[in-house]
Amino acid sequence: MAAPTPSRQAILSLYHNMLRTSQSFSSYNFREYFIRRTKDTFRTIQAESDPNRVGMLYSDAVKEFTVLRRSAIVNQLYGGWKLAIETEKKPEEFKTRGDN
Amino acid sequence: MLAKLPRNAARRIATRACVSSHRSFVQPSGADRASVVDVPSTYQDEAHFTPRADMLGFKLETSLREGSFKEKIRPIYLDMQATTPVDPRVLDAMLPYLTDQYGNPHSRTHAYGWEAEQAVEDSRKHVANLIGADAKDVVFTSGATETNNMAIKGVARFHKEKKRHIITTQTEHKCVLDSCRKLGEEGFDITYLPVQKNGVISLQELEAAIRPSTSLVSIMAVNNETGVIQPLKEIGAICRKHRGVYFHTDAAQAVGKIPLDVNEMNIDLMSISGHKLYGPKGIGAAYVRRRPRVRLEPILSGGGQERGLRSGTLATALVVGLGEAARIAQKEMLTYSVELSGSAGRDHIRIKQLSDRLIDSINSQVEHVVRNGDVNGYPGCVNLSFSYVEGESLLMALKDIALSSGSACTSASLEPSYVLRALGAAEDMAHSSLRFGIGRFTTEAEIDFVVQHIIKTVHTLREMSPLWEMVQEGIDINSIDWSQH
């Protein structure tokens, strides 16, 4: 089954949407992972020269996008605590147990 | 409550008058006097509630979750061997089966049952693909512990008339060791193979340990504390050479992380856990070979689901979660990417990078750090011993990092890890170990944060330690003859 080759416009728009959705995850680790993964996926599409492969990768990405959008909503509902790494602190401000 | 108060107060005043006659200056007042305080006029007990205009007469329970977003800061999670977070994509696949598609997968008479059965069979296929097996060979269980019990006790008990010998290793997970201990009580002969200094078993010793009466060899794929990978292919080949010796491997830490193929490795039974590969907890799978058939006695008797090996209704949502997690893991293993070129999968390359970053930066800034286990083990599990620092104190000091000194099952006790002892680590080194578990969702920034904190804390703790002072002065700790009390 040969998927029709998507236009450059369509790929870019999907990339934009996926990146946006990835950024909307409220959990730090998931957000970082999906941003990294989306970039990686689209770099792969960019490097691909075979139009059939591009079509396949594109349709996979479309499927992933729908999953990602729903996941992001669920994550916004139930995630959201800040990780220790997200709160900007100067090194001397870090306290260990025992420091009062 | 308010109505009762004046009466109480009146009685207390009466008692006070009586007590005060005996009191001198230094006599402390009794506890009964401490509470004689009238409630202020503004006091509102917890039942008090002022409705606001927008509440329309309903009482609202304020949720604690939303309120605590700001103040509660969560530690960085680096304990991926204990459990992994559920991948959002896995949760997305599970949700329909937790809401509308609630059918019993064993119902054959209606659409609810059919759709659930279809989902279960798809998941079975995904799990089977991940380990190179046939879908019919996969049996869903409640987790790797159940599977290990089922495989070890099942095979041993089925063949107990003729064969009463089992081989395992000293570094296995607790549930394997305990199943073997139980069988030992039932009269089976158990051989616990020692491991070499790097945590890998010696194939010669395994071959020598096999007897004509051996029914099962159970050796784990990836160790949960040290990340050591056992040579499964060679072990499988040895077991295949001897007739009637089945090879079971506990692959809870290996599935989805390193490539596994049950046919290439001649594995007869395999344990898989859902929550170690970004799936939900409470689900696992067993691979039980059908050709040549491995026969085992089931632990649970009942409706005969799952080839009669594990009766009981399947938890459709959890099974779907495991299947999706397996599918994603396989996809990530096969995905090549431009930036991370290499033959291994995207997850694996990334975890290797992060683990190298962690080890290199710790090694470059702290001395006397020993890595436990084989260096060519699974990179997502790094077990380091910081000499002259106690592991538990280090953990206590690292408030912002979720780490463990060993397996989660034994983290409640202060005993040194039996796995590290089996590797030949001295007691003090086994006590000072920390296990770093790196996973799919770990970032570089987190690794840098952890390294920075570890280094700082190790230096602080060493400065406090008299042992460290002696080492700095050049005294050999091992030469000291500590007095015995």
Boltz contact constraints between the chains, C-beta under 6 A:
constraints:
  - contact:
      token1: [A, 29]
      token2: [B, 441]
      max_distance: 6.0
  - contact:
      token1: [A, 30]
      token2: [B, 88]
      max_distance: 6.0
  - contact:
      token1: [A, 32]
      token2: [B, 443]
      max_distance: 6.0
  - contact:
      token1: [A, 33]
      token2: [B, 441]
      max_distance: 6.0
  - contact:
      token1: [A, 40]
      token2: [B, 337]
      max_distance: 6.0
  - contact:
      token1: [A, 43]
      token2: [B, 338]
      max_distance: 6.0
  - contact:
      token1: [A, 44]
      token2: [B, 337]
      max_distance: 6.0
  - contact:
      token1: [A, 44]
      token2: [B, 338]
      max_distance: 6.0
  - contact:
      token1: [A, 47]
      token2: [B, 338]
      max_distance: 6.0
  - contact:
      token1: [A, 67]
      token2: [B, 89]
      max_distance: 6.0
  - contact:
      token1: [A, 67]
      token2: [B, 92]
      max_distance: 6.0
  - contact:
      token1: [A, 70]
      token2: [B, 92]
      max_distance: 6.0
  - contact:
      token1: [A, 71]
      token2: [B, 88]
      max_distance: 6.0
  - contact:
      token1: [A, 71]
      token2: [B, 89]
      max_distance: 6.0
  - contact:
      token1: [A, 71]
      token2: [B, 92]
      max_distance: 6.0
  - contact:
      token1: [A, 75]
      token2: [B, 88]
      max_distance: 6.0
  - contact:
      token1: [A, 80]
      token2: [B, 69]
      max_distance: 6.0
  - contact:
      token1: [A, 81]
      token2: [B, 72]
      max_distance: 6.0
  - contact:
      token1: [A, 81]
      token2: [B, 74]
      max_distance: 6.0
  - contact:
      token1: [A, 82]
      token2: [B, 73]
      max_distance: 6.0
  - contact:
      token1: [A, 83]
      token2: [B, 74]
      max_distance: 6.0
  - contact:
      token1: [A, 84]
      token2: [B, 73]
      max_distance: 6.0
  - contact:
      token1: [A, 84]
      token2: [B, 75]
      max_distance: 6.0
  - contact:
      token1: [A, 84]
      token2: [B, 76]
      max_distance: 6.0
  - contact:
      token1: [A, 84]
      token2: [B, 400]
      max_distance: 6.0
  - contact:
      token1: [A, 85]
      token2: [B, 76]
      max_distance: 6.0
  - contact:
      token1: [A, 85]
      token2: [B, 445]
      max_distance: 6.0
  - contact:
      token1: [A, 85]
      token2: [B, 446]
      max_distance: 6.0
  - contact:
      token1: [A, 85]
      token2: [B, 449]
      max_distance: 6.0
  - contact:
      token1: [A, 87]
      token2: [B, 73]
      max_distance: 6.0
  - contact:
      token1: [A, 96]
      token2: [B, 397]
      max_distance: 6.0
  - contact:
      token1: [A, 97]
      token2: [B, 396]
      max_distance: 6.0
  - contact:
      token1: [A, 97]
      token2: [B, 397]
      max_distance: 6.0
  - contact:
      token1: [A, 97]
      token2: [B, 399]
      max_distance: 6.0
